[in-house]
């Protein structure tokens, strides 16, 4: 943002602003931070920049920022972006294990030992095996989730590289994986509400895209995103006039208007990440808070002199 150029210790990504403080002690770092904050607020006042008070966080020792967790101890992976994996419910049948194994096979290209971690679970898929989820399977499952949710399997987001969102839906859940060069950046999933379960297939698939784009708004807003879906009709639906679709679909497409989205068809057999997440989803369903939160910062296109941003 040109209006904030030249301010030291200020980092801006899309509509997020990070203000840092440095020093040999906590006291000196806090003093440095406060001085930079004063400069920032003075500049905002002069440039008529409006800030969102609800998203303002002051003097935090730990801050989530574009997929990272910035702490006094260094850079860590934000737990929220891997919660869909770390809290994934355990498989309850052979098909669920097969989906998990397929996901692991895909991710093994980034961490070869994942395949070894999965061997005990893979044995449950053999034709002559009897389904018996024992403590050793639970231990292997927990270890597998832990390894999937950390580097080198998970990569840090790069604003310079192409961004892909893989989305899918099952009868009862939504799943999405954000990737760059095929490697996951973040995972998410949720249950469908009782109303959403009655949606038409194309509406569920479109809802999965809306969910993924809004959940990863910090990454997806203000840049081109390639969306992978195994529902081919969506390729054309998003190219047609907004009013040409059913009312419910119109509302979903309207929520996507703020994004630059290109939907491409990918066969379901190649949608290993999103497919697994949509079937082993987190129990929570939609609450409406995601849409409300991402709408708290909007660009006023009619008044170019007024820009909205938020601070962390």
N, C-alpha and C positions, 0 to 999 in steps of 0.2 A: 504494500500500500504506500503510494508516493507521499501521502500526507504525513506519514510517520517515519520517513527516511531520515537517517542520520542520528537516531536515538540509540545510544549504546545499551547493550544488554537487553534489547527488545527483539523478539523473534515472532514472525507472523506467518501462519499457514492458513490460507482461506480466511475464515472468520474467527480464528483463534489467535489470541495474543498472549505471549509468554514473556514475563518480566523476571529477570534473574538478578541475583545478588552474589557477589564474590567477596571473599575475605579469609584471613587466616583463622578467624574464630567465628562462632555463630553470631556474636554481637556485631562484629565488623561486617559480616555478610548481610545481616539484617539492615544495618545502616546504609550499606551500598544499595541494597534492594529498594529501600524507602526513597532514597535520593532519585533513583531511576524512575520509580513510580511517580514521583512529583513531576519530573520532566515530562513523563508520558501524559499525565492528566492535564498539565498545562498546554501541551501540544493539542490534545483532543479538544480542549476548550477553545483554543484559537482557530482550529480547523472545523469547528462545529461537528465533531464526531460524537455520536451518541453511543453510550455503553449500556449493556444489559446488566443491571444490578443483580438480578437473580442468578446469573452465572459468574459473578465476580467472586474470586477466592483469593484471600489475602494471607501472605506469609506461610504458605504451605510448605512443609518439608518433603512432601510426596505428592506429585502431580501427574495424572495421566495426560499424555500429550502425543498426538498422532501415532497411537499404538504403542508408545513407550511409557514406562513408569519412571519418571525422573525423581530420584531420591538422593539424599545426602551421601548414600553409599555408592551411587553410580546409576547406570542405566539398566533397567529391568523390563521384562515383558509385562504389559498390562494384563492382569488376570482376567479382566472382563472379556477380552477378545478371544480367549481360549476356554471360557466357561462352558461353552457348548460341548467341548470335549472332556474337560476335567470333571464335569458333573453329568456326563452321559450315562444313562441307566444301563445296567448290564444286560447282555443279550438273554432272551428268554426262550429261544428256539434255534434250530440249526440255520434257518434262513438269515436270522439276525447276525449270527456269527459269520456266515458267508459274506454278508455285506461289509462287515467290519474287516474281514480278511482282504476283501477287494480294495478297501480304502487303504489298508496297511501296505498292500502290494504297490499301490500307486505312490505312496509316500516314502517307500523304501529307497527310491532313487536319491532321496536327500539324506537318508540315514539308514545305512544297510542293516544295522543291528535291529531295526524294527521287525524285520522278518523273523529273526531269532526269538524276539519277545512274543511273537504271535504263534509260535509253533505249537504250544500246548493247547491253545484255543483252536487251532486248525485241525487238531486231531478229533475234535467234536464233530467235524463235518464229514468224516469218513463214513462210507455206507454201512460198515459193520459196527459202527459205534452206537452206544446207547446214551441218550441224553442224560447226563448227570453232572450238573454244575457243582464242582467240588471247591474247597478252599484254595487248591492250587490254581484253579481257573480264575477265581476272583483275584488272587494275588497277581497273576499274569495280566489280567485285564486292567487292574489299577496301574501296574508298572507301564503298560502299553500307553494308557491315556497320559500318564506323566511325561513320557518321552515324546509323544506327538505334540504336546503343548509347550515344547521348549525348542531352542535351537539345538542342532542345525535343521530340524524339520521345519520349524516356523522361521520365517524370515522377517526382517524389519522392512517397513514400507519405504519405498523410494518415490518421491514425486516426479522423478525424471523418467521412470519406466511405465510402460503400458499397464493398465489396470483392468482386471477381469473379475467379474462377479458370477459365480456359478450358483444357480438357484434351482430348487426343486420342492415339490410338495408330495406328501403322502395322504392317505385318507384322514389322518388326524394331526399332522404336523407340517411345519415349514422348516427348510434348512437352507443355509447359504454359506458359501466360502469365498472369501476375497483372496485373489491370487495375483502374483506377478511372475511372469515367465513360468507358469505352471506350479509355482511353489506357494503354499498358503501363507497369507499375512494374518488372517483372522477367521474365526468360525463363529457361527451363531445359529440358533434354532429356537423354536417355540411351538407350543401346542396350538392347534386351531380351536377357536371357540365353538360352542355348539351351533351357533348361527353360521359360522364360516364353513363348518363341515358340510353344510347343505348347498354350498356354492357350486356352480357349474365348473367342470375341469379347467376351462380357460380362465375363469375368474380366480380359482385357487392358484394357478400358475402365475397369473399376473400379480396376485397378492404376494406371492413369494418374492417377486422382483421388487415390489414396493417395500416389503419388509427388509430385504437385504440392502437396498439403496439407502433407506432411512436409518437403519441400524448402523451402517457404516458411513453416515453422512459426513463425518469428519474427513474421510478419504475420498468419497465419491462426488462431493459438491464442487462445482467449478472446474471440472475436467471431464474428458471423454472416458466413458466406461463401456467396455464390451461385456454384455450380459449373455451368459450361456444358459439356454433352456432346452429341455427335451420336448417342449410343446411347440411344434412348428408353426401353427397358426399365429402365434404371438409375433413372429417376424413381420407379418403384414399388418396386424392390428395396430401396432405402434406407428405405422407409416400412414394410416388413414386419418381423416379428420376426427377430432375428438368427439363430436356429436354423432358420429356414425355408429357407435357401439351402444350396447344396453346401458341403462343408467348407472348400475353398480360398477360396470367396467369403466364408464366415463369418470366416475369419482376416483378410481384407482389411477387412471391415466393422467388425471389432473394433478395428482400428487407427484407424478413423475415429471411434470412439465419443468420443474426447476433444475432437472438434471439433463446431462447430455448422454443419452443412452442409445446404444446400438445392440439390438437383440440378434443373436445368431443361434441357429438350431444345432444342437449337439445330441446324438443318440443317447438314450438313457444309460446304455451299458458303459458309456464314457463319462458319466456324471457321478463318479464314485464318491466324491466328497459330499456334495449336496444331497445325494440320495441317501447316504448313510445318516447324515444329520437330520434329515426330514423324518426318518423312521425311528431314530433314537433321539427324540427331541427333548428339550427341557420342558418341565411340566407347566410353566407359566404360559398364559395366553395373552392376547392383546389387551392393553389397558387404556390406550389412547394417549399415554404420556409421551411416547416417542414422537408422534406427529406434533404435539404441542411444544415439545422442547426444541425441535429443529426449526420451528417457525418463529422462535423468539428473536432470531437474527435475520433480518431481511434487507436486501438492497432496495433503496428507494430510487427506482429508475426515472421517476418524473423529476427528481431533484438531485442532480449529479453532485451537488455540493454537500449533500448529506449522506454519510456512509455509516452503516451500523456495524459494530463488531462486539465481541465479548472478550473478557480476559480470564485467564486461569491463574 
